[in-house]
């Protein structure tokens, strides 16, 4: 019955997808739009705190700010543009801005490994570094992934990173020392400050250090693999072996604690459990050890919130093939929960918290469709060879952005999943331009991957 249901859901959405002629028209619109103005993301880095050129997310809201995962994913899209239409001169020009994203962050990374998550032209990050920097969030684990992308796309040349790799190692070690749960080996957010998926209920307004986020751990798994790749390019064989082993251990931890066999889904887990005590207490006038007969023997609890980031286990390559199949059939393709006309709802429609409010602080990840979540889910489907579903979500994303360009001559930060209307931030560039990478795959052309 479950298989029949998933088949029905798939067919129903296939019927309402855009025609081939409309898709081709949207592809043409999107390519002309993105190819024509991508250099608006470039900043020369000559103002204020910046030491190197860099890439901004785009739009007036992000006009002169360097953000952590935004710059990385913007660069993945930029590389696709350069792959599609860039000249040798264009690629050479872009390289300074790409490398500068990484080098600006490394410049402000101390020996303790703390790396700021954002740099703007008006504020020196050293002057606003938190006093207790190990008890708040820092740069997401994507700096090595960004560097690895640049190295791979430039014939494996890592020489520009030789002096900075030590700081990158300190950054990863800082996460391992101060942001990792000993019992599970999973990484956690310190708080809900700038976690990328701002109001994900697994972390949003929850106790500090309580959320071993599936999103964070998937990023860290790929970050460790990127560290291994960079170490290899720098001929640091021992480092490469260490990071490879660390990545494999984290993968096993995520599979063990974050996979839910009941729902066929990966979830974040709750670490907010009282420690097991063997000390006697006086209770009801008697001394005894509370719960001594059967103390808890589990280190965390699954958080069964239906949020899109569970599918990042497919993007990261952590899910087994059977798990990926179940996640897709039982969750992704269900129109009652995640599957919308224009892509992936960032929260299941069945969740009590589901809403489509237009909010900036926090940005809303409790239902709207985002270009980046559509892209990450699409990449996960491709990774596991689920090409029929990948093609469907490619068409949904192309239609979403193509309609926005056709109607408004702009792109937005996030969208209504059912109508395709932009909700906030017109003139957005950033990871929306990853639609070009989706188009390249859809057309059977060379694809730049993160």
C-alpha positions in Angstrom: 0.0 0.0 0.0 2.8 2.4 0.9 4.4 1.8 -2.5 1.1 2.5 -4.3 0.7 5.7 -2.3 4.2 7.0 -3.2 3.6 6.1 -6.9 0.3 8.0 -6.9 1.9 11.1 -5.2 4.7 11.0 -7.8 2.3 10.8 -10.7 0.1 13.5 -9.4 3.0 16.0 -9.2 4.4 14.8 -12.6 1.1 15.8 -14.2 1.2 19.4 -12.9 4.9 20.0 -13.8 5.7 22.5 -16.6 5.6 21.4 -20.2 8.9 20.8 -22.0 8.5 24.0 -24.0 7.9 26.0 -20.9 11.0 24.5 -19.2 13.1 25.4 -22.2 11.8 28.9 -22.1 12.6 29.2 -18.4 16.1 27.8 -19.0 16.8 30.4 -21.6 15.5 33.2 -19.3 17.5 32.0 -16.3 20.7 31.6 -18.2 20.5 35.0 -19.8 19.7 36.6 -16.4 22.4 34.8 -14.4 25.1 35.0 -17.1 24.6 38.8 -17.5 25.0 40.0 -13.9 27.1 37.4 -12.0 29.9 39.9 -11.6 27.7 42.0 -9.3 28.7 39.5 -6.6 32.4 40.6 -6.8 33.8 43.0 -4.2 37.4 44.3 -4.4 38.0 44.0 -0.7 39.6 47.4 -0.3 37.1 48.7 2.3 37.3 48.4 6.1 38.0 45.0 7.6 38.6 43.1 4.3 42.1 42.1 3.3 41.2 40.3 0.1 38.6 40.5 -2.7 35.5 38.3 -2.0 32.0 37.3 -3.1 28.8 38.6 -1.6 25.4 36.9 -1.7 23.9 39.7 -3.7 20.9 42.1 -3.3 20.9 45.3 -1.3 20.4 43.3 1.9 23.8 41.7 1.5 25.7 44.3 -0.5 29.1 44.3 1.3 29.1 41.3 3.6 31.0 38.0 3.5 29.0 35.1 4.9 30.3 31.6 5.5 28.1 29.0 3.6 26.7 31.7 1.3 30.1 32.5 -0.3 30.9 28.8 -0.7 27.7 27.9 -2.5 27.6 31.2 -4.5 31.1 30.1 -5.7 29.7 26.6 -6.8 27.2 28.5 -8.9 29.9 30.9 -10.1 32.0 28.0 -11.2 29.1 26.7 -13.3 28.7 30.1 -15.0 32.5 30.1 -15.8 32.2 26.5 -17.0 29.3 27.4 -19.3 30.3 30.8 -20.8 33.5 32.0 -19.1 36.6 32.8 -21.0 40.2 32.2 -19.7 40.3 35.8 -18.7 37.0 35.5 -16.8 38.3 32.5 -14.9 41.5 34.2 -14.0 39.6 37.3 -12.8 37.3 35.2 -10.7 40.1 33.3 -8.9 41.1 36.3 -6.7 37.6 36.7 -5.5 37.1 33.0 -4.8 40.4 32.6 -2.9 39.8 35.8 -1.1 36.6 34.4 0.5 38.7 31.8 2.2 41.8 34.0 2.9 39.7 36.7 4.6 38.4 34.2 7.1 41.8 32.6 7.7 43.2 36.1 8.3 40.8 36.5 11.3 41.3 32.9 12.6 43.4 32.7 15.7 45.5 29.8 17.0 42.5 28.8 19.1 40.7 27.9 15.9 37.8 30.3 16.4 36.6 31.6 13.0 34.0 34.4 12.6 30.9 33.4 10.6 30.5 36.8 9.0 32.8 39.7 8.0 31.5 43.2 7.0 33.4 46.2 5.9 32.5 48.3 9.0 33.7 46.1 11.8 37.0 44.4 12.6 36.1 40.8 13.7 38.9 40.9 16.3 37.1 43.7 18.1 33.8 41.9 18.4 35.1 38.4 19.1 33.1 36.9 21.9 34.9 36.8 25.3 33.9 33.2 25.7 34.1 32.3 22.0 33.9 28.5 22.7 30.4 28.8 24.0 28.8 30.4 20.9 28.5 29.4 17.3 31.2 30.2 14.8 31.8 29.7 11.1 30.0 26.7 9.8 32.2 23.8 8.8 32.4 24.7 5.1 35.7 26.6 4.8 37.6 23.5 3.7 34.9 22.6 1.3 35.1 26.0 -0.3 38.9 25.8 -0.5 38.7 22.2 -2.0 36.3 23.5 -4.7 38.7 26.2 -5.7 41.7 23.8 -5.7 39.8 21.1 -7.7 38.6 23.7 -10.3 42.2 24.9 -10.8 44.0 21.7 -11.6 44.6 20.7 -8.0 46.8 23.7 -7.2 46.7 24.1 -3.4 49.9 26.2 -3.1 47.9 29.4 -2.3 46.7 27.6 0.9 50.0 26.2 2.1 50.5 28.9 4.8 46.8 28.9 5.8 46.2 25.2 6.2 47.5 25.2 9.8 44.7 27.7 10.7 42.2 25.5 8.9 43.3 22.5 11.0 42.9 24.6 14.2 39.4 25.5 13.1 38.4 21.9 12.7 40.1 21.0 16.0 38.1 23.8 17.7 34.9 22.1 16.6 36.1 18.7 17.8 37.2 20.1 21.2 34.3 22.5 22.0 31.4 21.5 19.8 31.3 17.7 20.0 29.3 15.5 22.3 31.5 12.9 24.0 28.9 10.1 24.3 27.7 10.1 20.7 30.6 11.7 18.9 28.1 14.0 17.2 28.6 17.8 16.7 26.2 20.2 18.3 25.2 23.9 18.0 26.2 26.0 21.0 23.0 28.0 20.7 20.6 29.2 18.0 22.7 32.1 16.7 23.0 32.2 12.9 22.8 28.4 12.4 22.0 28.8 8.7 18.6 27.3 8.9 17.5 30.0 11.3 14.3 28.7 13.0 14.7 25.0 12.7 12.8 23.8 15.8 15.5 21.2 16.7 17.7 24.2 17.7 15.5 27.3 17.7 14.8 28.5 21.3 16.1 25.3 22.7 18.6 24.9 25.6 22.3 25.6 24.8 24.4 22.7 23.5 21.3 20.5 23.2 21.0 20.1 19.5 23.1 17.6 17.5 21.8 19.0 14.3 21.7 16.6 11.3 22.4 19.7 9.1 25.6 20.5 11.1 26.8 16.9 11.2 26.3 16.4 7.4 28.3 19.6 6.8 31.0 18.4 9.1 31.3 15.0 7.5 31.9 16.6 4.1 34.2 19.1 5.7 36.4 16.3 7.1 36.6 14.7 3.6 37.6 18.1 2.2 40.3 18.4 4.7 41.6 15.0 3.7 41.6 16.1 0.0 43.5 19.3 0.7 46.0 17.5 2.9 46.6 15.1 0.0 47.2 18.0 -2.4 49.7 19.5 0.1 51.4 16.0 0.4 50.5 15.8 4.1 49.7 12.0 4.1 49.3 11.6 7.8 46.8 14.5 8.0 44.9 13.0 5.0 44.6 9.6 6.7 43.5 11.2 10.0 40.7 13.3 8.4 39.5 10.4 6.3 39.3 8.2 9.5 37.5 11.0 11.4 35.0 11.3 8.6 34.3 7.6 8.6 33.8 7.6 12.3 31.4 10.5 12.1 29.4 8.8 9.4 29.0 5.8 11.6 27.8 8.0 14.5 25.2 9.7 12.4 23.9 6.5 11.0 23.7 5.0 14.5 22.0 7.9 16.3 20.2 10.0 13.7 18.5 7.4 11.5 14.9 6.6 12.5 13.9 3.2 11.2 10.2 3.9 12.1 9.9 7.0 9.9 12.5 6.1 7.3 14.2 9.5 7.9 17.3 11.2 9.3 16.7 13.6 12.2 18.6 15.8 14.6 18.9 14.4 18.1 18.4 15.9 21.5 21.4 15.9 23.9 19.6 17.6 26.7 19.5 14.7 29.1 20.4 14.7 32.8 23.6 12.8 33.6 23.3 9.3 35.1 24.1 9.6 38.8 25.2 6.8 41.1 25.3 9.1 44.2 22.7 8.2 46.9 20.0 10.8 47.7 17.6 11.2 50.6 14.1 10.7 49.2 11.0 10.1 51.3 13.3 9.8 54.3 15.4 7.0 52.8 18.9 7.0 51.2 19.0 5.3 47.8 20.3 5.9 44.3 17.5 7.2 42.1 16.7 4.9 39.1 19.5 2.6 40.2 17.6 -0.5 38.8 17.4 0.7 35.3 19.2 4.0 34.5 19.0 5.4 31.0 21.4 3.6 28.6 20.8 5.9 25.6 22.9 9.1 25.1 20.4 11.1 23.0 16.8 11.2 21.8 15.5 11.5 18.2 13.8 14.8 17.4 11.0 13.8 15.1 10.5 17.2 13.5 9.8 16.9 9.8 12.5 19.3 8.4 14.2 19.3 5.0 17.7 19.0 6.5 17.2 15.3 7.1 17.6 14.9 3.4 21.1 16.3 3.7 22.2 12.8 4.8 21.7 12.0 1.1 23.5 15.1 -0.1 26.4 14.2 2.2 26.5 10.5 1.2 25.9 9.3 4.7 22.6 7.5 4.0 22.8 3.9 2.8 21.1 3.2 -0.6 18.2 1.5 1.1 17.8 4.5 3.5 17.9 6.9 0.6 15.2 4.9 -1.2 13.0 5.0 1.9 13.6 8.7 2.6 12.6 9.5 -1.0 9.5 7.2 -1.3 8.1 7.7 2.3 8.9 11.3 2.9 10.2 13.4 0.0 7.5 12.4 -2.5 4.6 12.8 0.0 2.6 15.9 -1.0 1.1 16.0 2.5 4.5 16.8 3.9 7.5 17.9 1.8 6.6 17.6 -1.9 5.1 20.9 -3.2 4.4 22.2 -6.6 7.6 24.3 -6.6 10.0 22.0 -4.7 10.7 20.9 -1.2 8.9 22.5 1.7 11.6 23.3 4.4 9.2 21.9 7.0 6.6 19.2 6.6 3.1 20.7 6.1 1.8 18.4 8.9 4.0 20.0 11.5 2.3 22.4 14.0 5.0 25.0 13.4 4.5 25.1 9.6 4.1 28.7 8.4 5.0 30.9 5.4 5.6 34.2 7.2 7.8 36.8 5.7 10.5 37.2 8.3 14.1 38.5 8.2 15.3 37.9 11.7 15.1 35.0 11.7 14.7 34.0 8.1 11.9 31.5 7.7 12.8 27.9 7.3 9.5 26.5 8.7 7.8 25.9 5.3 8.9 28.2 2.5 10.8 26.8 -0.5 14.4 28.0 -0.7 16.7 27.6 -3.7 19.4 26.0 -1.6 17.2 23.3 0.0 15.8 22.5 -3.4 19.4 22.2 -4.7 20.7 20.1 -1.8 17.8 17.6 -2.1 18.3 17.4 -5.9 22.0 16.7 -5.4 21.2 13.9 -3.0 18.8 12.3 -5.4 21.4 12.4 -8.2 24.1 10.9 -5.8 21.9 7.8 -5.2 20.9 7.4 -8.8 17.3 8.4 -8.2 17.2 10.2 -11.6 13.4 10.2 -12.2 12.8 12.0 -8.9 15.8 14.3 -9.5 14.5 15.3 -12.9 11.1 16.1 -11.4 12.7 18.4 -8.7 14.9 19.9 -11.3 11.8 20.9 -13.3 10.1 22.3 -10.2 13.2 24.5 -9.4 13.6 25.7 -13.0 9.8 26.5 -13.1 10.0 28.4 -9.8 12.9 30.6 -10.8 11.8 30.9 -14.4 8.4 32.2 -13.5 9.9 34.7 -11.1 12.2 36.1 -13.8 9.4 36.1 -16.4 7.0 38.0 -14.0 9.3 40.1 -11.9 12.7 40.1 -13.7 14.3 39.1 -10.4 14.8 36.2 -7.9 13.9 36.1 -4.3 15.4 34.6 -1.1 12.5 32.2 -0.4 9.1 31.3 -1.9 5.6 30.1 -1.3 5.7 26.4 -2.0 2.3 26.2 -3.7 2.0 29.5 -5.6 5.7 30.2 -6.4 5.4 33.8 -5.2 8.6 35.3 -3.8 8.2 36.1 -0.1 11.2 38.3 0.7 14.4 39.9 -0.6 14.1 40.6 -4.3 17.3 40.9 -6.4 18.7 37.9 -4.5 21.6 36.1 -6.2 23.6 33.8 -4.0 22.7 30.1 -4.1 19.6 30.8 -6.3 22.1 30.7 -9.1 22.7 27.0 -8.4 19.7 26.5 -10.7 22.4 26.7 -13.4 24.1 23.6 -12.1 20.7 21.9 -12.0 20.1 23.0 -15.6 23.5 21.6 -16.7 22.6 18.2 -15.3 19.1 18.4 -16.8 20.6 19.1 -20.2 23.2 16.4 -19.9 26.1 18.9 -19.9 29.2 19.2 -17.7 28.2 19.9 -14.1 30.2 21.7 -11.4 29.6 20.0 -8.1 30.4 21.2 -4.5 
